[in-house]
Amino acid sequence: MELILSAGIGALTASGVYLLLRPRTYQVIIGLSLLSYAVNLFIFGMGRLRVNAPPVLEPAGAGDLASYTDPVPQALVLTAIVIGFAMTALFLVVLLASRGFTGTDHVDGREQRHD
Amino acid sequence: MPLPLRGLSGHRLRWSFLGDTPAGTQVPLSNIPNEGNGTIEYAGKLLPIFILAPFAGSLIVIFFPSDQRGATAWFAGAIALVCFLVTAGLYPFVASGGVLRYQLDWIPELGLDFTLRMDGFAWLFSALITAIGVLVVLYARYYMAAEDPVPRFFALFLAFMASMLGVVLSGNLILLAVFWELTSIVSFLLIGYWHHNAHARDGARIALTMTGMGGLCMLVGLLIMGRIVGSYDLDVVLASGDAIRNHPLYLTVLILLLLGALTKSAQFPFHFWLPHAMAAPTPVSAYLHSATMVKAGVFLLARLWPVMAGTEAWFWIVGLAGLTTLLLGAYFAIFQQDLKGLLAYSTISHLGLITVLLSLGSPLAAVAAVFHIVNHATFKASLFMAAGIIDHETGTRDMRRLSGLFHYMPITATLAMVASAAMAGVPLLNGFLSKEMFFAEAIETHLVNALDTMTPYVATVASMFAVTYSLRFIHSVFYGPAPNDLPKKPHEPPRWMRAPVDFLVLACLVVGIIPAQTIGPFLHTAVVSILGERTPQYSLAVWHGWNIPLIMSFVALSGGVGLYFLMRSYLASSVEGPPVFRLLQGQRIFERVLVTLSWKWARSLEQHLGTRRLQPQMCFVVLLALVAGAAPLVLGGFKLPPLLIRGVDPAFALLWVIGIACAVGSAYQAKFHRLASLVLLGGAGLVTCITFVWLSAPDLAVTQLLVEIVTTVLILLGLRWLPKRIKQREDAEDLSFRIRLRRLRDFILAILAGGGMMLIAYTVMTRPLPETIASYFLERAYTEGGGTNVVNVILVDFRGFDTLGEIAVLCIVALTVFALLLRFRPQADSLETPEQQRVQNAFDDDHPDRAAGDSVADYLFVPSVIMRWMFPITGLLAGYLFLRGHDLPGGGFAAGIAMSIGFILQYMSGGTRWVEERLRIHPLRWMSIGLLVAVATGAGSWLFGYPFLTSHAQYVTLPIVGRFPLASAILFDLGVFSLVLGATVLMLIAIAHQSVRAPRAQMRAARAEKEGVR
């Protein structure tokens, strides 16, 4: 399990980072999205992988870490997903505005000679 | 001994750990709040008036109509008067050595309290600030011209008074620094009051830069001092003198504090801001630059005198700065042609005198310093006011143009003469007394070194200069031939404009003649509160017999008079500023340093290290992240974990084979096949989502799925506006070596980053989970949060404040998106109808039985009917997700996004126009209501006496719906829901609207073209 998930995280990161370094704004936005999946999964993995562990408490009282999933990374990732969404939206609009103003979708707002 | 300040919550605790500080730091009895005495405690409760009344007054005054000069002045004056009367009323409490205190917890964990503290010294300063404040308000009432915005003046004036009172009354070092900075900021605004005047702006800027930087240094010094002592409480600090003086960081603290005090008090080499600050209205100068603001520096020196003074470093640094300032200030003052310039340099010189007195480290000198602070405030304020009257009634302050005014304004002339005689130190006036004390201290030997030997000579020479410039002030303005080219015909000012001067000059005289009966007791109270048991015997008598100080005074007086008559003809026509030194202007140096630092160096740094291109920057960031990630592993002796293959589920493996393929494919297609890339990205997102389900995180899965949908729709909407990019055949020759090299480099970086993440993730995940805070939440989620879904309880209850911040971020992002798109102008090649629609329209044209637009309208007809009918169901789903949130996966976020999907589906199926004809969505209202509900829920717990965002939980049973948890957190979650819904819909609609706006823009452009042709 761990090996598969970490390979997935690695592949998402590598694809994301490669796209981050590309010259087109659209590539960068896709790269950022891929990277945020990777980071979310990574944070989530910090609570260790549990299959079939109950995430919701019995309405009886206190729970403990042995019989339930770790809620902290989940709460963190939940926040990260929403903020990631906001970031993507903002970046998309900046991208569109930049394309409208400069006439190019290059990340620098102008074409480079060697491209 | 540096003690950690963290974790000290209660006041009691802080006192108890004082026992750990080095021996001999017993807190003097007089400094401990007198618990038994009820009245003194009650009186302490009055202290916040000094801060609240002027600040509140300031806020009220700003709303006065600007033509109501009288009412505004009356109001401001009444506030100042109230403060003065309260000060006067509190005197009996401090007179016997008592200390009034007022304490409010601020951030007790960090040792920060809102402590106000009034002892004799603080009382004396408060009395000065409030009394001169009342007089200056009265004066300003007549000084300010009809066209000046008077409410702004008085609002700033009151704010300044509050800040200054805050400085002198602070019982906590950090609070002191806060008020200190406030005085800098408000004085900036006051100096720049006439902001249409370039001199005023420059003066304000220089003053703020100097005093602001000094204040910053002082803050650092105070922080270190607090560390050394173990508390920021002033009483504790004052009781730990030995610990501070013997600490290895003493010199650092000293220099930092002096940077604050000396810049504020305009001491050499930071003196040059004060003359430039003379561009301020004269009431401001009379208040800030004589009695209050510049006195803050010497106030700090005197306040911390018991703990900081007496060392050699103190003697040298403070003494040297003070003596240089004393001499240079007096010398420069002689050569000023501007009345206020003369007074400014004279102020610098007198502050230098006070600094020298404080540097000596002897209690008697400290007494003289306090005495001179009061005396200087009285005569200098009156002189500034007199200068303002002259300026007001003649239209100029240039001493080369003014002369013979005695005939036109005899009373003002007499008053100014008495005040400048006090400034020169003529017997029977208050300035004489403190100057004599200064001389007496100067000839004493404190430490055997050159500086100490030099002091009496420098003192005499500076005093001689003081006589010269005082005489010049009087003689050149009031005597001589009648003025001939004045802008206005001079006459006496209005009766009440002169009244403050009358009063202050009377004070100079009375104090000068019978000091012991007037100022004596107050001075004594102040001195005792600084010196405590070290208070020396001193006499305030006018006549001490024939002694060396008297001879020094005599030498200074006769020498000064002689010097004036020697230089008179030169001064009458010379240019502004002293010979030689005039070329060396502090301001020039200041400007040059600023230009070098903030422009030249910054520019060259930018040129050499910066780039405007994003790719090298991103490359650098990735490299930095790699290094930062690898360094601790390499340095920490990282060992590869054993390869552990456990619990592999083939389905999970297959899932991630797909996931990895999607990720790589998405990266590969992102340049030429955007839609394919987007679809593949969605595939990777779905795999992530399934992973969450698989690994027992249903909450994440729900949110991820919903966000995935919205993100895809969002990017789909954006695709329309990107340029076409058709893939050309990439032959080997087409790609230059450079590009190949760069791609290879990026590829290697990406592999490194991915490999690193994989390695770290694998290593961490295969290790057992250490004890984390998770248990805390698991134990308390139901018992205290009242919900079984721990993740949701964490978000809306335990960490509700974070969530509040998060939804605020979402709100800001949505508004930014909205604002950016309002100004969006699409590129021309994106304006035309999309290819698909053109094909569809062409099809309509080719078939006579179809009207134009039929294909577009019928496109995806079945799905759009389904989508339309799905709307209520989506709403129901959102409500369901929302209500179960506290106990089961779901919650405000998920519900909000689900609902917004419902709306956007309508847009997709019916088109923007169709939806908006039938449905008015007000995303901005949703957002504002959401934010308000969330904040109000949080604030609601205040009503019950709990901290912000405390939650209350209980179950309710509704018909049909059944039993569901109704914690107050659910109200908060409702706010989250509403805001998320509003923000998402706003963003989506804003982008969707572009396609409606674009044809309009196109039509406008076409029309304009047509008209142009015509």
Contacts between the chains, C-beta under 8 A, distances in Angstrom:
chain1	res1	chain2	res2	distance
A	1	B	646	6.9
A	1	B	647	5.0
A	1	B	648	6.5
A	1	B	649	7.2
A	1	B	652	6.6
A	2	B	644	7.0
A	2	B	646	7.7
A	2	B	761	8.0
A	2	B	762	5.8
A	2	B	765	4.4
A	2	B	766	5.3
A	3	B	643	7.4
A	3	B	644	7.4
A	3	B	645	6.2
A	3	B	648	7.7
A	3	B	762	6.4
A	4	B	648	6.9
A	4	B	652	5.9
A	4	B	653	5.4
A	4	B	656	5.0
A	5	B	656	7.1
A	5	B	691	6.9
A	5	B	761	7.2
A	5	B	765	7.1
A	6	B	757	7.8
A	6	B	758	4.7
A	6	B	759	7.6
A	6	B	761	4.0
A	6	B	762	3.8
A	6	B	765	6.6
A	7	B	656	6.7
A	7	B	660	7.0
A	7	B	758	6.0
A	8	B	656	4.5
A	8	B	659	5.3
A	8	B	660	6.0
A	8	B	663	8.0
A	8	B	687	7.5
A	8	B	691	7.6
A	9	B	757	5.4
A	9	B	758	6.0
A	9	B	761	4.9
A	10	B	754	4.1
A	10	B	755	6.0
A	10	B	757	5.4
A	10	B	758	3.0
A	10	B	759	7.9
A	10	B	761	7.5
A	11	B	659	7.5
A	11	B	660	4.1
A	11	B	663	5.1
A	11	B	664	6.4
A	11	B	754	6.2
A	12	B	659	7.7
A	12	B	660	7.9
A	12	B	663	4.9
A	12	B	684	6.6
A	12	B	754	7.7
A	13	B	750	7.8
A	13	B	753	5.4
A	13	B	754	4.3
A	13	B	756	8.0
A	13	B	757	4.3
A	13	B	758	7.6
A	14	B	750	4.4
A	14	B	751	5.7
A	14	B	753	6.3
A	14	B	754	2.8
A	14	B	755	7.5
A	15	B	663	4.3
A	15	B	664	5.5
A	15	B	666	6.5
A	15	B	667	3.8
A	15	B	750	7.3
A	15	B	754	7.7
A	16	B	663	7.8
A	16	B	667	7.7
A	17	B	622	5.8
A	17	B	749	6.3
A	17	B	750	4.3
A	17	B	753	4.4
A	17	B	754	6.9
A	18	B	667	5.5
A	18	B	746	5.7
A	18	B	747	6.3
A	18	B	749	7.7
A	18	B	750	3.7
A	19	B	667	5.2
A	19	B	670	5.8
A	20	B	618	5.4
A	20	B	622	6.9
A	21	B	615	6.2
A	21	B	618	5.5
A	21	B	619	5.9
A	21	B	622	6.9
A	21	B	746	4.2
A	21	B	749	6.8
A	21	B	750	7.4
A	22	B	670	7.2
A	22	B	671	7.0
A	22	B	746	7.6
A	23	B	615	6.2
A	24	B	670	7.4
A	24	B	671	5.9
A	24	B	725	7.9
A	26	B	670	6.2
A	26	B	671	7.8
A	26	B	674	5.6
A	26	B	677	7.8
A	26	B	722	6.0
A	27	B	670	4.3
A	27	B	671	5.9
A	29	B	715	7.2
A	30	B	666	5.9
A	30	B	667	7.3
A	30	B	670	4.7
A	30	B	677	5.6
A	30	B	678	7.4
A	30	B	681	5.6
A	31	B	667	7.2
A	31	B	670	7.5
A	33	B	681	5.7
A	33	B	685	7.7
A	33	B	711	7.1
A	34	B	663	5.7
A	34	B	666	6.5
A	34	B	667	7.0
A	34	B	681	6.8
A	34	B	684	6.4
A	37	B	663	7.9
A	37	B	684	6.0
A	37	B	685	6.5
A	37	B	688	4.9
A	38	B	757	6.4
A	40	B	688	7.0
A	40	B	700	8.0
A	40	B	704	7.9
A	41	B	688	6.2
A	41	B	691	6.7
A	41	B	761	7.9
A	42	B	757	6.5
A	42	B	760	7.9
A	42	B	761	5.4
A	44	B	692	7.1
A	44	B	695	7.4
A	44	B	697	6.6
A	44	B	700	6.9
A	45	B	761	5.5
A	45	B	764	6.9
A	45	B	765	4.9
A	46	B	764	6.2
A	46	B	765	7.8
A	47	B	769	7.2
A	47	B	774	7.2
A	48	B	765	6.1
A	48	B	768	8.0
A	48	B	769	4.9
A	49	B	695	5.2
A	49	B	765	6.2
A	50	B	695	6.3
A	50	B	696	5.1
A	51	B	647	7.2
A	51	B	694	6.6
A	51	B	695	6.4
A	51	B	696	6.7
A	52	B	696	6.5
A	53	B	696	4.5
A	54	B	696	7.3
A	55	B	696	5.3
A	55	B	697	6.3
A	55	B	698	6.0
A	55	B	699	6.9
A	55	B	789	7.6
A	55	B	790	7.3
A	55	B	791	7.1
A	55	B	889	7.4
A	56	B	788	5.1
A	56	B	789	5.3
A	56	B	790	7.4
A	56	B	887	7.0
A	56	B	888	6.0
A	56	B	889	7.3
A	57	B	778	7.3
A	57	B	781	6.0
A	57	B	782	5.1
A	57	B	788	4.0
A	57	B	789	7.7
A	57	B	790	6.3
A	58	B	788	7.2
A	59	B	782	6.5
A	59	B	788	5.4
A	59	B	887	7.6
A	60	B	782	7.7
A	61	B	782	6.0
A	61	B	783	5.6
A	62	B	778	6.8
A	62	B	779	4.1
A	62	B	780	7.3
A	62	B	782	7.0
A	62	B	783	5.8
A	63	B	778	4.0
A	63	B	779	6.8
A	63	B	781	7.1
A	63	B	782	7.4
A	63	B	790	7.2
A	64	B	775	6.4
A	64	B	778	6.0
A	64	B	779	7.2
A	65	B	769	7.1
A	65	B	772	7.6
A	65	B	774	5.5
A	65	B	775	5.1
A	65	B	778	6.2
A	68	B	778	5.7
A	68	B	790	7.3
A	69	B	695	8.0
A	69	B	696	4.6
A	69	B	697	6.6
A	70	B	769	6.9
A	70	B	772	7.0
A	70	B	774	4.6
A	71	B	774	6.0
A	71	B	777	5.5
A	71	B	778	6.6
A	71	B	781	7.5
A	71	B	790	3.8
A	71	B	791	5.0
A	71	B	794	5.9
A	72	B	772	6.5
A	72	B	773	6.3
A	72	B	774	4.7
A	72	B	777	6.6
A	72	B	794	7.2
A	74	B	697	5.2
A	74	B	699	6.1
A	74	B	700	5.7
A	74	B	791	4.7
A	75	B	791	5.0
A	75	B	794	4.2
A	75	B	795	5.7
A	75	B	799	6.9
A	77	B	697	7.8
A	77	B	700	5.6
A	78	B	699	6.2
A	78	B	700	6.0
A	78	B	703	5.7
A	78	B	791	6.3
A	78	B	795	6.5
A	78	B	893	7.0
A	79	B	795	7.3
A	79	B	802	7.0
A	79	B	803	7.4
A	79	B	806	5.6
A	81	B	700	7.1
A	81	B	703	5.3
A	81	B	704	5.8
A	81	B	707	5.4
A	82	B	703	7.3
A	82	B	707	7.0
A	82	B	806	6.5
A	82	B	810	6.7
A	82	B	893	5.8
A	82	B	980	7.5
A	83	B	806	6.4
A	83	B	809	6.5
A	83	B	810	7.8
A	84	B	707	7.7
A	85	B	707	4.8
A	85	B	710	6.7
A	85	B	711	5.9
A	86	B	809	6.3
A	86	B	810	5.1
A	86	B	813	4.2
A	86	B	814	7.8
A	86	B	983	7.7
A	87	B	813	7.6
A	88	B	711	5.6
A	88	B	714	7.1
A	88	B	715	7.6
A	89	B	711	7.8
A	89	B	714	5.7
A	89	B	813	6.3
A	89	B	814	7.8
A	89	B	817	5.9
A	89	B	987	4.9
A	90	B	813	5.0
A	90	B	816	6.2
A	90	B	817	6.1
A	92	B	714	6.1
A	92	B	715	6.2
A	92	B	718	4.8
A	92	B	991	7.7
A	93	B	718	7.8
A	93	B	816	7.7
A	93	B	817	4.6
A	93	B	820	5.0
A	93	B	821	6.1
A	93	B	987	7.7
A	93	B	990	7.8
A	93	B	991	7.1
A	94	B	820	6.8
A	95	B	718	7.1
A	96	B	718	5.7
A	96	B	721	5.0
A	96	B	722	7.9
A	96	B	821	7.7
A	96	B	824	6.5
A	96	B	826	7.9
A	96	B	991	7.7
A	96	B	994	7.9
A	97	B	820	5.1
A	97	B	821	7.4
A	97	B	823	7.4
A	97	B	824	5.6
A	99	B	721	6.3
A	99	B	722	6.5
A	99	B	723	7.2
A	99	B	827	6.0
A	100	B	721	7.2
A	100	B	824	5.5
A	100	B	825	4.8
A	100	B	826	5.2
A	100	B	827	5.7
A	101	B	825	7.3
A	103	B	827	5.5
A	104	B	723	7.5
A	105	B	722	5.7
A	105	B	723	5.6
A	107	B	614	4.2
A	107	B	615	6.7
A	108	B	612	6.6
A	108	B	613	5.1
A	108	B	614	5.7
A	108	B	615	7.7
A	112	B	613	7.3
A	114	B	736	6.3
A	114	B	738	5.3
A	114	B	739	6.4
A	115	B	739	7.4
